[in-house]
Amino acid sequence: MREVAIIGVGHTKFGRLNDKSLLDLLCEASLEAIEDSNTSNTDFDSVYVASMLAETLNHMTGVASALVDRIGLLPAAADHIKNGPASGGSAIKNAFYAIASGACELVLVSGAEKMTHITLPGGVTSAVATMTHHNAERIHGASLPSFAGLLTRSYMEKYNVPKEWITSIAVKNHRNGLNNPYAHFQKEITLKKAMESPIIADPLQLYDICPISDGAAAIVMCDANIAKKYCDSPILITGVGQATDTHIIYEREDLTVLNALRICSKQAYDMAKKTPNDIDVFEAHDAFTILEAIQSEDIGFFKKGEGAKAAHEGLTEIGGKIPINPSGGLKARGHPLGATGVAQVIELVWQLRGEAGKRQVADADTGITCNFGGFGNNIVSILVERM
Amino acid sequence: MREVAIIGVGHTKFGRLNDKSLLDLLCEASLEAIEDSNTSNTDFDSVYVASMLAETLNHMTGVASALVDRIGLLPAAADHIKNGPASGGSAIKNAFYAIASGACELVLVSGAEKMTHITLPGGVTSAVATMTHHNAERIHGASLPSFAGLLTRSYMEKYNVPKEWITSIAVKNHRNGLNNPYAHFQKEITLKKAMESPIIADPLQLYDICPISDGAAAIVMCDANIAKKYCDSPILITGVGQATDTHIIYEREDLTVLNALRICSKQAYDMAKKTPNDIDVFEAHDAFTILEAIQSEDIGFFKKGEGAKAAHEGLTEIGGKIPINPSGGLKARGHPLGATGVAQVIELVWQLRGEAGKRQVADADTGITCNFGGFGNNIVSILVERM
């Protein structure tokens, strides 16, 4: 299998971006990644676009074809990859295979979502809920926040965890986001304020939930053998994993265990010949605070039931045992669905290049992501290292 | 690059299938392909689902996650690949990369669409039109039949071709479909009847256009080194190509030339070390009759402007110089969008195995497809051979 490197990254501001279309955002991030990779005069073999809801929210079913033309990459192949909020991770995985197989040398991955223009009450939440089980869940009104509420309660009771420990994750991520110029929110919050915020799905409160964001993130990937031609500090993708779990939530033996993450992170660790002890920084998928706590356990950093406690004790701060979401995570960076998995990898690239500014994790050599699709039923992990 | 084989196929009836959901269709074709490949007791690494409009027409954004659970393939990775009506070809290409890279051994590709339940006037046509250019075409009411009408007129005038030659393609494909038990239509039509059918987009008539169909098609692919463990007659995928052309139709220098097909078929021929002379059977993407004529030129079988004449003269019949669409093509087999690219490859598998019954092409060793996304702006070609 050929080695694969990341040689360029592009990241729009995440947030409410009223004057930009989905395609504008994809173009902006893509062109920035191409410029960052010094490949402007090079032919690309393939383009992968990640977007969860382009069809419903933006009336586009040819979004990859549109991008490749508009940024001048014709006649490169162009596919649109969908895996709910893990579309970005899936797109990177497929780009990795394209290069690793030897079929492609130079590939662009661009993820985006344009969501904030949807103003119908419940509009975006309903659209997102189309990834739940159609007959067992969606048609009865199940939504992602309702599942996250159930999971939060289940975790609190099973492991005797006070809500404050879980919500402290939001406080940390807002503090990290303060130093991320691309973040949706650059605003500190206090635990008191978060604990007094309105209940959305008991015991889940407003500040436990990521915002609805617009934004795009793109990376340029290539055959690692040619990476240094373009870039002084290529970052290698050395581990890739993806696994699924029951589509219907109630069929899981234990709601608080993310089986798919256990399996896909093991795949990534094994491919890279690493263990959790080798990881310097972790980008988690904290669409809800509880998810970061549980992911930090099932990806191997803390024992079951101790993730929220670890966050509360500061072990996941920048400078802690295992820094989680120095970017601000989904909570503060924002969550334009298709962009998130790509943005997670970009944060790791910045950390590994030593370009993360005030949120830099010291001596970061190795990082991993958890990109969470469905409600834990389809998870992707990407492991990256300095070359 | 590791060699990749097809070891099993599954194909539902195409047509108006009122009592089956999108997921039912995906499951039916997938389970049949798994049974055909003797892999029922084997762990799959990955599943690729191809569907163009699952989000709009079926309210499903987690269709790959849903399939992998329902047919018992957890925890296999599962992605949804979209490239308009070429989603099937793109899914096969990405599955090919997954295996060729060495990352996966056993992969299922399942393509489907469930469309006939949409009864709003223009409902499906409008949904399909979301793959045209959003600002330059779609919002002004451009639709795929309108483009096909323009192309038909342009081709007739440029090459001095009578409409009958083009429409004779529909007559041939209906005749071939008569012997395909999975076809939407098993009904002969006369050229006279077709030429008297209503005009839809002048000069395009009703019988020049494929139907709106429900259906699914699935294949099991594996590392060719282990193919004979499962199957006596594996079929190799030896060539894969994909290329894009201008998203806006009017920006093309010559509407009658499919640049993307020229490029992607050359990629497939080169990878397989073949030329058009080596091909025994071609599955074309005749969503409109004119497309089969033009594709038969740009993929290398006839000179420019002579595709329709060749069809009219019988050169593309079973037993002719190059049999095209022995399956009945999109015109008679039907066109459940995401299923089509997979169904094309399945027809080639049946032909190469010698299992095509009354529509068998004699001594078929090598076949190629054209799976046409957008209006020619994103085309995939798959080349297959007997092992």
Interface residues (C-beta under 8 A of the other chain):
Chain A: M1 R2 L23 S46 M52 L53 E55 T56 H59 M60 T61 G62 A64 S65 A66 V68 D69 R70 L73 L74 P75 A76 A77 A78 D79 H80 I81 K82 N83 G84 S90 K93 N94 F96 Y97 A98 A100 S101 G102 A103 C104 A127 V128 T130 M131 T132 H133 H134 R138 V240 Q242 A243 T244 D245 T246 H247 I248 N259 A260 I263 C264 G373 G374 N377 N378
Chain B: M1 R2 L23 S46 M52 L53 E55 T56 H59 M60 T61 G62 A64 S65 A66 V68 D69 R70 L73 L74 P75 A76 A77 A78 D79 H80 I81 K82 N83 G84 S90 K93 N94 F96 Y97 A98 A100 S101 G102 A103 C104 A127 V128 T130 M131 T132 H133 H134 R138 V240 Q242 A243 T244 D245 T246 H247 I248 N259 A260 I263 C264 G373 G374 N377 N378
